[in-house]
């Protein structure tokens, strides 16, 4: 019982004391932001290279697609003009 009463007295004394004023929030947030920025830069770099490569391949593909489209629609236009008299 003596240990319990001693423990209760110590806990009551600890509750009455004000907590020490230590402000570490600024330092912790700065460390977390620095770490997050470093990780984001590392993960974004391969994605940027992938986006650049995709764009480099997409431009010629679009040009070829436009050329093929124009080449394939030319004969269809001529056929439609040749049989336009049917529609009239």
Phi, psi and omega in degrees: 000328181296321179295322180294317180292324177295318179296318179295321178295317179294320180292323177295320179294321180293325179291329182280339181282140176285147179290150179293144181270098177236121181252102179248003185299317181299315180293320181294316180296321178297318179295316180295319179295318179297317179293319181294317179297321180294317180293319180296320179294323181291322182279336181279333185299311178297327178292324177295318178295321178296319178295320178295317179294320179297318178295321180296325178278332184288324183298308177297327179296320178293319179298315178296319180297320178294318179297316179295320179298313180296321180291325183276336180273343178300306179298324178295322178295318179296319179295318180294327177288327181290327181254020180293336181296336180290322183290327183283000000 
